[in-house]
Amino acid sequence: MAGDDEYLALLNRAKIACPETIENHERFEIPELDVLQEGKITVFRNFIDVTDKLRRDPQHLLQFLLKELGTPGNVEGRRAVFKAKINPSQINDKIQMYTETYVICSECGLPDTKMVKEDRTLMLECEACGARRPITVRKSVRADTANTLREGDIIELMITDVGKKGDGVGKFFDYLVVVPGTVKGTKIHAKISKISAKTAFAVPTNDACTR
């Protein structure tokens, strides 16, 4: 029948007009971190893969990680190199924090966002739902970890005194940290080697002392 032929022709035309693929909002997942410890340095081997997934400037993420982890470092090719021995779980926690702060839309939960500057305020603008919010960085992040300071943690510490045995001493939140071989008035990066109650013992990393 003519009516059926016309209907089939319209249906076929509609199928042709439809896109071959339909947008699929799969669960957003950051690539599994490929982290290797080489002596006193830590190599984040797929760093650029992560920044590509987050759609963020590698230097922006790097500076965030260096500040949060309390260590110097740099980008070498597609990898990031930290000049301290850092637990991969610490790096993963900081990347999750970065993602929640600088990437994920708080309204729709999608990562389809970009950072824009409005006057002096850095804003997160969602390309999916149009939501906008100021980017608020959580301050005193290390305060969250003060009560769970663990052996192997890398901390930044100001040596404010010298103990009876000549060891440098500094305060890290509620902890008294003893670091042999350091002098009063220096800021160091040190690795926690032992914890006893609220006293921690640490060894300076190879980039330790600065005045």
C-alpha positions as YAML, in Angstrom:
chain: A
units: angstrom
residues:
- id: 1
  name: MET
  ca: [0.00, 0.00, 0.00]
- id: 2
  name: ALA
  ca: [1.07, 3.54, -0.76]
- id: 3
  name: GLY
  ca: [0.65, 4.57, 2.87]
- id: 4
  name: ASP
  ca: [2.95, 1.79, 4.10]
- id: 5
  name: ASP
  ca: [5.56, 2.63, 1.46]
- id: 6
  name: GLU
  ca: [5.52, 6.28, 2.50]
- id: 7
  name: TYR
  ca: [5.85, 5.32, 6.19]
- id: 8
  name: LEU
  ca: [8.81, 3.01, 5.48]
- id: 9
  name: ALA
  ca: [10.46, 5.71, 3.39]
- id: 10
  name: LEU
  ca: [10.12, 8.21, 6.28]
- id: 11
  name: LEU
  ca: [11.41, 5.64, 8.77]
- id: 12
  name: ASN
  ca: [14.44, 4.91, 6.60]
- id: 13
  name: ARG
  ca: [15.13, 8.63, 6.23]
- id: 14
  name: ALA
  ca: [14.96, 9.05, 10.02]
- id: 15
  name: LYS
  ca: [17.45, 6.19, 10.56]
- id: 16
  name: ILE
  ca: [19.88, 7.80, 8.12]
- id: 17
  name: ALA
  ca: [19.59, 11.12, 9.96]
- id: 18
  name: CYS
  ca: [20.37, 9.54, 13.34]
- id: 19
  name: PRO
  ca: [24.01, 9.64, 14.46]
- id: 20
  name: GLU
  ca: [25.88, 6.36, 14.23]
- id: 21
  name: THR
  ca: [26.79, 6.50, 17.91]
- id: 22
  name: ILE
  ca: [24.84, 7.82, 20.81]
- id: 23
  name: GLU
  ca: [26.68, 9.81, 23.50]
- id: 24
  name: ASN
  ca: [27.48, 7.51, 26.38]
- id: 25
  name: HIS
  ca: [28.29, 8.97, 29.78]
- id: 26
  name: GLU
  ca: [30.35, 6.15, 31.17]
- id: 27
  name: ARG
  ca: [31.64, 6.23, 34.72]
- id: 28
  name: PHE
  ca: [34.59, 8.61, 34.88]
- id: 29
  name: GLU
  ca: [37.73, 6.76, 35.91]
- id: 30
  name: ILE
  ca: [41.28, 8.02, 36.27]
- id: 31
  name: PRO
  ca: [43.89, 5.68, 34.75]
- id: 32
  name: GLU
  ca: [45.53, 3.38, 37.29]
- id: 33
  name: LEU
  ca: [48.69, 5.10, 38.48]
- id: 34
  name: ASP
  ca: [51.99, 3.64, 37.30]
- id: 35
  name: VAL
  ca: [54.37, 4.67, 40.09]
- id: 36
  name: LEU
  ca: [57.91, 3.37, 40.53]
- id: 37
  name: GLN
  ca: [60.28, 4.09, 43.39]
- id: 38
  name: GLU
  ca: [63.91, 4.31, 42.35]
- id: 39
  name: GLY
  ca: [66.13, 4.79, 45.38]
- id: 40
  name: LYS
  ca: [65.28, 8.18, 46.88]
- id: 41
  name: ILE
  ca: [63.09, 9.34, 44.01]
- id: 42
  name: THR
  ca: [59.58, 8.42, 42.92]
- id: 43
  name: VAL
  ca: [58.65, 8.24, 39.23]
- id: 44
  name: PHE
  ca: [55.02, 8.72, 38.20]
- id: 45
  name: ARG
  ca: [55.38, 7.06, 34.80]
- id: 46
  name: ASN
  ca: [51.93, 7.74, 33.30]
- id: 47
  name: PHE
  ca: [51.53, 11.27, 34.62]
- id: 48
  name: ILE
  ca: [50.60, 12.74, 31.21]
- id: 49
  name: ASP
  ca: [48.01, 10.00, 30.67]
- id: 50
  name: VAL
  ca: [46.32, 11.22, 33.86]
- id: 51
  name: THR
  ca: [46.43, 14.91, 32.88]
- id: 52
  name: ASP
  ca: [45.03, 14.01, 29.44]
- id: 53
  name: LYS
  ca: [42.12, 12.23, 31.10]
- id: 54
  name: LEU
  ca: [41.52, 15.16, 33.44]
- id: 55
  name: ARG
  ca: [41.94, 17.66, 30.56]
- id: 56
  name: ARG
  ca: [44.18, 19.84, 32.69]
- id: 57
  name: ASP
  ca: [47.56, 21.52, 32.22]
- id: 58
  name: PRO
  ca: [50.28, 19.11, 33.44]
- id: 59
  name: GLN
  ca: [52.08, 21.95, 35.21]
- id: 60
  name: HIS
  ca: [48.93, 22.85, 37.14]
- id: 61
  name: LEU
  ca: [48.53, 19.30, 38.46]
- id: 62
  name: LEU
  ca: [52.28, 19.00, 39.11]
- id: 63
  name: GLN
  ca: [52.41, 22.16, 41.24]
- id: 64
  name: PHE
  ca: [49.38, 20.95, 43.21]
- id: 65
  name: LEU
  ca: [51.06, 17.59, 43.90]
- id: 66
  name: LEU
  ca: [54.41, 19.14, 44.85]
- id: 67
  name: LYS
  ca: [52.73, 21.45, 47.35]
- id: 68
  name: GLU
  ca: [50.52, 18.74, 48.84]
- id: 69
  name: LEU
  ca: [53.26, 16.10, 49.03]
- id: 70
  name: GLY
  ca: [55.88, 18.53, 50.30]
- id: 71
  name: THR
  ca: [58.57, 17.60, 47.79]
- id: 72
  name: PRO
  ca: [60.33, 19.13, 44.79]
- id: 73
  name: GLY
  ca: [59.89, 17.55, 41.37]
- id: 74
  name: ASN
  ca: [59.45, 18.11, 37.67]
- id: 75
  name: VAL
  ca: [57.97, 16.71, 34.47]
- id: 76
  name: GLU
  ca: [60.26, 14.65, 32.23]
- id: 77
  name: GLY
  ca: [58.58, 13.66, 28.99]
- id: 78
  name: ARG
  ca: [55.36, 11.84, 29.90]
- id: 79
  name: ARG
  ca: [56.32, 11.22, 33.49]
- id: 80
  name: ALA
  ca: [56.61, 13.22, 36.70]
- id: 81
  name: VAL
  ca: [59.62, 12.76, 38.95]
- id: 82
  name: PHE
  ca: [59.41, 13.50, 42.69]
- id: 83
  name: LYS
  ca: [62.71, 13.90, 44.54]
- id: 84
  name: ALA
  ca: [61.58, 11.89, 47.54]
- id: 85
  name: LYS
  ca: [60.33, 8.38, 48.25]
- id: 86
  name: ILE
  ca: [56.54, 8.71, 48.28]
- id: 87
  name: ASN
  ca: [53.94, 6.02, 48.80]
- id: 88
  name: PRO
  ca: [51.80, 5.57, 45.65]
- id: 89
  name: SER
  ca: [48.64, 5.68, 47.79]
- id: 90
  name: GLN
  ca: [49.56, 9.22, 48.86]
- id: 91
  name: ILE
  ca: [49.84, 10.31, 45.23]
- id: 92
  name: ASN
  ca: [46.52, 8.66, 44.43]
- id: 93
  name: ASP
  ca: [44.80, 10.43, 47.36]
- id: 94
  name: LYS
  ca: [46.10, 13.82, 46.20]
- id: 95
  name: ILE
  ca: [44.98, 13.22, 42.61]
- id: 96
  name: GLN
  ca: [41.51, 12.31, 43.87]
- id: 97
  name: MET
  ca: [41.49, 15.55, 45.85]
- id: 98
  name: TYR
  ca: [42.61, 17.52, 42.76]
- id: 99
  name: THR
  ca: [39.87, 15.89, 40.68]
- id: 100
  name: GLU
  ca: [37.15, 16.76, 43.18]
- id: 101
  name: THR
  ca: [38.40, 20.35, 43.43]
- id: 102
  name: TYR
  ca: [39.41, 21.25, 39.88]
- id: 103
  name: VAL
  ca: [37.57, 18.82, 37.58]
- id: 104
  name: ILE
  ca: [34.27, 17.30, 38.73]
- id: 105
  name: CYS
  ca: [31.10, 19.41, 38.42]
- id: 106
  name: SER
  ca: [29.41, 19.64, 41.82]
- id: 107
  name: GLU
  ca: [25.97, 19.83, 40.16]
- id: 108
  name: CYS
  ca: [25.90, 16.98, 37.62]
- id: 109
  name: GLY
  ca: [28.99, 15.06, 38.73]
- id: 110
  name: LEU
  ca: [30.54, 14.99, 35.25]
- id: 111
  name: PRO
  ca: [34.17, 15.84, 34.41]
- id: 112
  name: ASP
  ca: [33.23, 17.93, 31.35]
- id: 113
  name: THR
  ca: [34.49, 21.17, 32.86]
- id: 114
  name: LYS
  ca: [36.97, 23.94, 32.23]
- id: 115
  name: MET
  ca: [38.62, 26.49, 34.49]
- id: 116
  name: VAL
  ca: [37.93, 30.15, 33.76]
- id: 117
  name: LYS
  ca: [39.01, 33.28, 35.56]
- id: 118
  name: GLU
  ca: [36.32, 35.78, 36.51]
- id: 119
  name: ASP
  ca: [37.87, 38.98, 37.88]
- id: 120
  name: ARG
  ca: [40.26, 37.49, 40.47]
- id: 121
  name: THR
  ca: [38.24, 34.36, 41.12]
- id: 122
  name: LEU
  ca: [39.00, 31.02, 39.49]
- id: 123
  name: MET
  ca: [35.74, 29.39, 38.41]
- id: 124
  name: LEU
  ca: [34.85, 25.86, 37.33]
- id: 125
  name: GLU
  ca: [32.44, 25.93, 34.39]
- id: 126
  name: CYS
  ca: [30.60, 22.77, 33.36]
- id: 127
  name: GLU
  ca: [30.18, 22.27, 29.61]
- id: 128
  name: ALA
  ca: [27.54, 19.58, 30.22]
- id: 129
  name: CYS
  ca: [25.02, 21.33, 32.47]
- id: 130
  name: GLY
  ca: [26.24, 24.94, 32.43]
- id: 131
  name: ALA
  ca: [26.81, 25.14, 36.19]
- id: 132
  name: ARG
  ca: [29.48, 27.49, 37.50]
- id: 133
  name: ARG
  ca: [31.15, 27.56, 40.89]
- id: 134
  name: PRO
  ca: [34.20, 29.18, 42.43]
- id: 135
  name: ILE
  ca: [37.09, 26.79, 42.95]
- id: 136
  name: THR
  ca: [37.73, 26.51, 46.66]
- id: 137
  name: VAL
  ca: [40.94, 24.76, 47.64]
- id: 138
  name: ARG
  ca: [40.86, 23.05, 50.99]
- id: 139
  name: LYS
  ca: [43.43, 24.69, 53.24]
- id: 140
  name: SER
  ca: [45.70, 23.04, 55.78]
- id: 141
  name: VAL
  ca: [45.35, 19.73, 53.99]
- id: 142
  name: ARG
  ca: [48.12, 18.22, 56.08]
- id: 143
  name: ALA
  ca: [46.07, 18.86, 59.20]
- id: 144
  name: ASP
  ca: [43.84, 16.01, 58.05]
- id: 145
  name: THR
  ca: [46.81, 13.64, 58.14]
- id: 146
  name: ALA
  ca: [48.38, 14.94, 61.36]
- id: 147
  name: ASN
  ca: [46.58, 12.40, 63.50]
- id: 148
  name: THR
  ca: [47.52, 9.57, 61.15]
- id: 149
  name: LEU
  ca: [51.20, 10.33, 60.59]
- id: 150
  name: ARG
  ca: [52.74, 7.10, 59.42]
- id: 151
  name: GLU
  ca: [56.21, 5.66, 59.03]
- id: 152
  name: GLY
  ca: [57.41, 6.36, 55.52]
- id: 153
  name: ASP
  ca: [55.56, 9.69, 55.18]
- id: 154
  name: ILE
  ca: [57.51, 12.59, 53.70]
- id: 155
  name: ILE
  ca: [56.97, 15.88, 55.53]
- id: 156
  name: GLU
  ca: [58.19, 19.46, 55.29]
- id: 157
  name: LEU
  ca: [59.57, 20.62, 58.63]
- id: 158
  name: MET
  ca: [61.19, 23.71, 60.15]
- id: 159
  name: ILE
  ca: [63.94, 22.84, 62.62]
- id: 160
  name: THR
  ca: [63.23, 25.16, 65.54]
- id: 161
  name: ASP
  ca: [65.46, 23.73, 68.27]
- id: 162
  name: VAL
  ca: [68.27, 21.30, 69.07]
- id: 163
  name: GLY
  ca: [67.83, 18.39, 71.47]
- id: 164
  name: LYS
  ca: [70.22, 17.29, 74.24]
- id: 165
  name: LYS
  ca: [71.96, 14.88, 71.85]
- id: 166
  name: GLY
  ca: [72.46, 17.57, 69.23]
- id: 167
  name: ASP
  ca: [69.64, 16.40, 66.96]
- id: 168
  name: GLY
  ca: [67.44, 18.94, 65.19]
- id: 169
  name: VAL
  ca: [63.88, 19.17, 66.50]
- id: 170
  name: GLY
  ca: [60.71, 20.60, 64.96]
- id: 171
  name: LYS
  ca: [56.92, 20.51, 65.40]
- id: 172
  name: PHE
  ca: [54.60, 18.90, 62.87]
- id: 173
  name: PHE
  ca: [51.11, 19.63, 64.16]
- id: 174
  name: ASP
  ca: [50.82, 17.53, 67.36]
- id: 175
  name: TYR
  ca: [54.10, 15.70, 66.82]
- id: 176
  name: LEU
  ca: [57.59, 16.51, 68.05]
- id: 177
  name: VAL
  ca: [59.87, 15.40, 65.22]
- id: 178
  name: VAL
  ca: [63.54, 14.57, 65.84]
- id: 179
  name: VAL
  ca: [65.85, 14.71, 62.81]
- id: 180
  name: PRO
  ca: [69.56, 13.87, 63.32]
- id: 181
  name: GLY
  ca: [72.10, 15.80, 61.27]
- id: 182
  name: THR
  ca: [70.05, 18.99, 60.93]
- id: 183
  name: VAL
  ca: [70.60, 22.44, 62.39]
- id: 184
  name: LYS
  ca: [68.31, 25.04, 63.88]
- id: 185
  name: GLY
  ca: [66.75, 27.48, 61.42]
- id: 186
  name: THR
  ca: [66.63, 25.17, 58.39]
- id: 187
  name: LYS
  ca: [63.53, 23.99, 56.54]
- id: 188
  name: ILE
  ca: [63.82, 20.39, 55.41]
- id: 189
  name: HIS
  ca: [62.00, 17.52, 53.78]
- id: 190
  name: ALA
  ca: [62.26, 14.44, 55.97]
- id: 191
  name: LYS
  ca: [61.02, 10.86, 55.92]
- id: 192
  name: ILE
  ca: [59.38, 9.51, 59.08]
- id: 193
  name: SER
  ca: [61.28, 6.40, 60.22]
- id: 194
  name: LYS
  ca: [59.68, 5.72, 63.61]
- id: 195
  name: ILE
  ca: [56.75, 7.01, 65.68]
- id: 196
  name: SER
  ca: [56.37, 6.69, 69.44]
- id: 197
  name: ALA
  ca: [53.24, 8.33, 70.89]
- id: 198
  name: LYS
  ca: [53.53, 11.98, 69.83]
- id: 199
  name: THR
  ca: [57.26, 11.84, 69.11]
- id: 200
  name: ALA
  ca: [58.42, 10.99, 65.61]
- id: 201
  name: PHE
  ca: [61.91, 10.26, 64.35]
- id: 202
  name: ALA
  ca: [62.86, 11.14, 60.80]
- id: 203
  name: VAL
  ca: [65.77, 11.21, 58.39]
- id: 204
  name: PRO
  ca: [66.36, 14.12, 55.99]
- id: 205
  name: THR
  ca: [65.89, 13.44, 52.28]
- id: 206
  name: ASN
  ca: [68.67, 14.25, 49.82]
- id: 207
  name: ASP
  ca: [67.14, 17.70, 49.14]
- id: 208
  name: ALA
  ca: [66.82, 18.36, 52.85]
- id: 209
  name: CYS
  ca: [68.34, 21.58, 54.08]
- id: 210
  name: THR
  ca: [67.60, 25.13, 52.99]
- id: 211
  name: ARG
  ca: [68.05, 28.33, 54.94]
...
